[in-house]
Amino acid sequence: MRNLSMESTELKFLIENKIRHSYVEKYINKPFIDQEKIFILHYFYQDLQMSATKKQQYITTIMLVQIALDTHELIPSKDTDEMTETEKQLSVLAGDYYSGLYYYLLSELEDIDMIQILATAIKQINEYKMKLYNENIQSIDELFTTIQQIESLLFTQVARFIKVEDTIISITKEWLMINRLYQEKENIQNQQFSYIDHFVQEQISDTDKLTTIHIVDEEIHSRKQKLDELLVHLPYHFIVLKNTIRDKVKLAYNTSVAEEG
């Protein structure tokens, strides 16, 4: 697993070089490349019967899809004025630029089935994003479910396509959601836009930031419990993966339940 982490770091540098564009970087921030998402993809692909170069191409392509989605998401809610019109237009164009890169890489792979999987995932993610943007959310539970789908759907669709075990897919969903909740909490603390904070402020009168943070903390705790249950019941040969995830999520080691052998 140490090698997997090191290779994930190397892949991050490869992706950074692939997407570098001086004009884009001059006007908007460099795109965030989530190394843990690279790690997840690397884990999915590690045992597949294909060359290391081809695995790199697939992982890079999927991460470019994520970067394009993330870049388009930089455009804030319609109720905020955090970006100028020019910055919004440049963010859209940058997202389209990254989209063009992954279409180019997919054409090199000549994998029509993967193109269809990614296209379907992108469509579904954008539908969930429109629910957020149009404030078509009725409850806090629906909000959390929508955010989790946005955060994990790309990876779960790919995982199912390449026959990753269902339990690993469930673990991936919880892991990614926990990471997103920590990001939302940081945004709230730093007075940056958060869909969770926006929803709570709109739905519950006389609510302060501390109340919203408490709601996020409770959800993080609940998700950690669910993730822990999933990890505990993985067979013993997954022990290195389990410990890696626990370390990354800062999850206490569960000693109350005997892990399966």
Secondary structure, 3 states (H helix, E strand, C coil): CHHHHHHHHHHHHHHHHHHCCHHHHHHCCCCCCCHHHHHHHHHHHCCCCCCHHHHHHHHHHHHHHHHHHHHHHCCCCCCCCCCCHHHHHHHHHHHHHHHHHHHHHHHHHCCHHHHHHHHHHHHHHHHHHHHHHCCCCCCHHHHHHHHHHHHHHHHHHHHHHCCCCHHHHHHHHHHHHHHHHHHHHHHHHCCCCCHHHHHHHHHCCCCCHHHHHHHHHHHHHHHHHHHHHHHHCCCHHHHHHHHHHHHHHCCCCCCCCCCCC
